Amino acid sequence: MKLFLILLGIILIVYCGVLFLLGGYGTKFFLIWAVLGIVCIVWALWGKKILFRLSKWIRKTFYACVTIGFVIFIMVEALIISGFFAKAPADLDYLVVLGAQLKPGGPSYVLQMRLDEAYEYLIDNEDTLVIVSGGQGSDEPDTEAQGMYEYLVGRGIAPERIIKEDQSTDTSENIRFSMQYLDAENNSVGIVSNNFHIFRATHLAEAAGYTEVYGLPARSHVGYLPNNMFREFFGILKDFFTGNLN
């Protein structure tokens, strides 16, 4: 077990370094992998000594919390994976494309995958309108909505089919602020995001009042996927405990 934890710690630290070199992560969350790696190594070297100094009931409580936490983590990750297989019917009234990082040169990889998924659906369903949702972050050259609008128009989608929602700053606001442009009780709506994000996004929409909502999962970069799915775990817990999820 000691050797396993040391090797795991090294792998986690290396993965953090790989994410840093890849860039495009948008947040500093990737640093958690280095922290976890250090924890694994420290635990391998001194964990038993630390536990030995604690009382028996504290040790039992610790192991119980770790076990419960692991079970919750597996259950939530299973829900996240279920979103990978979401399907949407043809001829939806609206798509809502959730925002992601906009770079000076255009949409980030994550955002481009969402836009490409929306583009394919819009080409096949000519009566569907699309709401591109996202404001401007401090490190972004323009609003995400404007960047998405320009990308879709550049690929041939008619401007009159695109509605810009440019005030939202997170997923919950993407969902809620887009409601002003559609009839959430009567319109059919497809939520476009990356596969790891679909479960939370569609359930946020249902909690907000969308009555007919479907997920359209876009691809994800395989190198970022573990990081994104781990981050999504905390996103789901946050939205659950703040009442944003059903």
C-alpha positions as CSV (number, residue, x, y, z in Angstrom):
1,M,0.0,0.0,0.0
2,K,2.9,2.4,0.8
3,L,4.5,1.9,-2.6
4,F,1.1,2.2,-4.3
5,L,0.3,5.6,-2.6
6,I,3.8,6.9,-3.5
7,L,3.3,5.9,-7.1
8,L,-0.2,7.4,-7.2
9,G,1.1,10.6,-5.7
10,I,3.7,10.9,-8.4
11,I,1.2,10.2,-11.1
12,L,-1.2,12.9,-9.8
13,I,1.6,15.4,-9.6
14,V,2.7,14.6,-13.1
15,Y,-0.9,14.9,-14.3
16,C,-1.0,18.4,-12.8
17,G,2.1,19.3,-14.7
18,V,0.7,17.9,-17.9
19,L,-2.4,20.1,-17.5
20,F,-0.2,23.1,-16.9
21,L,1.7,22.5,-20.1
22,L,-1.4,21.9,-22.1
23,G,-2.9,25.2,-20.9
24,G,-6.5,26.2,-21.7
25,Y,-7.8,25.0,-18.4
26,G,-9.5,28.4,-17.7
27,T,-9.2,28.0,-13.8
28,K,-6.6,27.1,-11.2
29,F,-8.6,24.0,-10.2
30,F,-6.0,21.7,-11.9
31,L,-3.6,22.5,-9.0
32,I,-5.7,20.2,-6.8
33,W,-4.0,17.2,-8.5
34,A,-0.6,18.3,-7.1
35,V,-2.2,18.8,-3.7
36,L,-3.7,15.3,-3.8
37,G,-0.4,13.9,-5.0
38,I,1.5,15.4,-2.1
39,V,-1.2,14.2,0.3
40,C,-0.8,10.6,-1.0
41,I,3.0,10.7,-0.6
42,V,2.8,12.2,2.9
43,W,0.2,9.7,3.9
44,A,2.3,6.8,2.6
45,L,5.3,8.0,4.6
46,W,3.7,9.2,7.8
47,G,0.0,8.2,7.7
48,K,0.2,5.3,10.1
49,K,2.2,7.3,12.6
50,I,-0.5,10.0,12.5
51,L,-3.3,7.6,13.0
52,F,-1.5,5.7,15.8
53,R,-1.5,8.9,17.9
54,L,-5.2,9.4,17.5
55,S,-7.9,7.7,19.7
56,K,-9.7,4.7,18.5
57,W,-13.0,6.4,18.0
58,I,-11.4,9.2,15.9
59,R,-9.7,6.6,13.7
60,K,-13.1,4.8,13.2
61,T,-14.8,8.2,12.4
62,F,-12.0,9.0,9.9
63,Y,-12.3,5.7,8.1
64,A,-16.1,6.0,8.1
65,C,-16.0,9.4,6.6
66,V,-13.5,8.3,3.9
67,T,-15.7,5.3,3.0
68,I,-18.9,7.4,2.8
69,G,-17.1,10.1,0.8
70,F,-15.8,7.5,-1.7
71,V,-19.3,6.0,-2.1
72,I,-20.8,9.5,-2.7
73,F,-18.0,10.3,-5.2
74,I,-18.7,7.1,-7.2
75,M,-22.4,7.7,-7.3
76,V,-22.0,11.3,-8.5
77,E,-19.5,10.3,-11.1
78,A,-21.9,7.7,-12.4
79,L,-24.6,10.4,-12.8
80,I,-22.1,12.6,-14.6
81,I,-21.3,9.7,-17.0
82,S,-25.0,9.1,-17.7
83,G,-25.0,12.6,-19.3
84,F,-22.5,11.3,-21.9
85,F,-25.3,9.3,-23.5
86,A,-28.1,12.0,-23.6
87,K,-30.1,12.2,-26.8
88,A,-32.2,15.0,-28.2
89,P,-35.1,14.7,-30.7
90,A,-35.2,16.5,-33.9
91,D,-36.9,19.9,-34.4
92,L,-36.4,21.4,-31.0
93,D,-37.7,24.9,-30.6
94,Y,-34.4,26.2,-29.1
95,L,-30.9,25.3,-28.3
96,V,-29.1,26.9,-25.4
97,V,-25.3,26.8,-25.8
98,L,-23.6,27.3,-22.4
99,G,-20.7,29.6,-22.3
100,A,-17.0,28.7,-21.7
101,Q,-13.7,30.5,-22.0
102,L,-13.3,32.9,-24.9
103,K,-9.7,33.5,-26.0
104,P,-8.3,36.4,-28.0
105,G,-8.1,34.1,-31.0
106,G,-11.7,32.8,-30.6
107,P,-13.5,30.1,-28.6
108,S,-11.4,27.8,-26.4
109,Y,-11.3,24.1,-27.3
110,V,-14.1,23.4,-24.8
111,L,-16.3,26.1,-26.2
112,Q,-15.6,25.2,-29.8
113,M,-16.7,21.6,-29.2
114,R,-20.0,23.0,-27.9
115,L,-20.5,25.2,-30.9
116,D,-19.6,22.5,-33.3
117,E,-22.3,20.2,-31.7
118,A,-24.8,23.1,-31.9
119,Y,-23.8,23.7,-35.5
120,E,-24.5,20.2,-36.6
121,Y,-27.9,20.2,-35.0
122,L,-28.8,23.6,-36.5
123,I,-27.8,22.4,-40.0
124,D,-30.1,19.3,-39.6
125,N,-33.0,21.2,-38.0
126,E,-33.5,24.5,-39.9
127,D,-36.4,25.8,-37.8
128,T,-34.5,25.6,-34.5
129,L,-33.2,28.8,-33.0
130,V,-30.1,29.0,-30.8
131,I,-29.4,31.1,-27.7
132,V,-25.7,31.6,-27.1
133,S,-25.2,32.3,-23.4
134,G,-22.2,33.9,-21.6
135,G,-20.9,37.2,-20.4
136,Q,-17.4,38.6,-20.4
137,G,-14.8,37.5,-17.9
138,S,-11.9,39.6,-16.7
139,D,-9.5,37.6,-18.9
140,E,-11.7,37.5,-22.0
141,P,-11.6,39.9,-25.0
142,D,-15.4,40.1,-25.5
143,T,-18.5,38.4,-24.2
144,E,-18.7,34.7,-24.7
145,A,-22.1,35.2,-26.4
146,Q,-20.5,37.5,-29.0
147,G,-17.6,35.1,-29.6
148,M,-20.1,32.2,-30.1
149,Y,-22.3,34.4,-32.4
150,E,-19.3,35.2,-34.6
151,Y,-18.2,31.6,-34.7
152,L,-21.6,30.3,-35.8
153,V,-22.2,33.1,-38.3
154,G,-18.7,32.4,-39.7
155,R,-19.7,28.8,-40.3
156,G,-22.9,29.8,-42.2
157,I,-25.7,29.9,-39.6
158,A,-28.1,32.8,-40.4
159,P,-27.7,35.6,-37.8
160,E,-31.5,35.8,-37.4
161,R,-31.4,32.3,-35.9
162,I,-29.0,33.4,-33.1
163,I,-30.0,35.1,-29.9
164,K,-27.3,36.5,-27.6
165,E,-27.5,36.3,-23.9
166,D,-24.4,38.2,-22.7
167,Q,-24.9,38.8,-19.0
168,S,-24.5,35.4,-17.3
169,T,-21.4,34.4,-15.4
170,D,-21.9,30.7,-14.6
171,T,-24.0,27.7,-15.6
172,S,-26.9,28.5,-13.4
173,E,-27.2,32.0,-14.8
174,N,-26.7,30.7,-18.4
175,I,-29.9,28.6,-17.8
176,R,-31.9,31.2,-16.0
177,F,-31.0,34.3,-18.0
178,S,-31.8,32.4,-21.3
179,M,-35.3,31.9,-20.1
180,Q,-36.2,35.5,-21.0
181,Y,-35.9,34.6,-24.7
182,L,-38.1,31.5,-24.7
183,D,-41.2,30.0,-23.2
184,A,-39.8,27.5,-20.7
185,E,-43.1,25.9,-20.0
186,N,-44.1,25.3,-23.6
187,N,-40.9,25.3,-25.8
188,S,-38.7,22.2,-26.3
189,V,-35.1,23.1,-25.4
190,G,-31.8,21.4,-26.0
191,I,-28.9,22.3,-23.6
192,V,-25.6,22.1,-25.4
193,S,-22.5,21.6,-23.3
194,N,-19.6,19.1,-23.1
195,N,-20.4,15.6,-22.1
196,F,-19.2,15.8,-18.5
197,H,-21.4,18.9,-18.0
198,I,-24.7,17.6,-19.4
199,F,-26.1,15.9,-16.3
200,R,-25.8,19.0,-14.1
201,A,-26.8,21.4,-16.9
202,T,-30.1,19.6,-17.7
203,H,-31.0,19.2,-14.0
204,L,-30.3,22.9,-13.4
205,A,-32.7,23.7,-16.3
206,E,-35.4,21.5,-14.9
207,A,-35.1,23.1,-11.5
208,A,-35.3,26.5,-13.1
209,G,-38.6,25.7,-14.7
210,Y,-37.8,24.2,-18.1
211,T,-40.5,21.5,-18.7
212,E,-39.1,19.9,-21.9
213,V,-35.4,19.9,-21.8
214,Y,-32.8,17.6,-23.4
215,G,-29.0,17.4,-23.3
216,L,-26.8,17.6,-26.4
217,P,-23.4,16.4,-25.3
218,A,-20.4,17.7,-27.1
219,R,-17.0,16.0,-27.1
220,S,-14.3,16.7,-24.5
221,H,-10.5,16.7,-24.7
222,V,-9.4,13.4,-23.3
223,G,-6.5,14.9,-21.4
224,Y,-8.7,17.3,-19.6
225,L,-11.5,14.8,-18.9
226,P,-10.4,13.5,-15.5
227,N,-9.9,17.1,-14.3
228,N,-13.3,18.2,-15.7
229,M,-15.1,15.3,-14.2
230,F,-13.5,15.8,-10.8
231,R,-14.4,19.5,-10.9
232,E,-17.9,18.7,-11.9
233,F,-18.3,16.5,-8.8
234,F,-17.8,19.6,-6.7
235,G,-20.1,21.6,-8.9
236,I,-22.9,19.1,-8.5
237,L,-22.5,19.1,-4.7
238,K,-22.5,22.9,-4.6
239,D,-25.6,23.2,-6.7
240,F,-27.3,20.5,-4.7
241,F,-26.7,22.1,-1.3
242,T,-27.5,25.6,-2.6
243,G,-30.9,24.4,-3.9
244,N,-30.1,24.8,-7.6
245,L,-30.7,21.2,-8.4
246,N,-33.8,19.1,-8.0
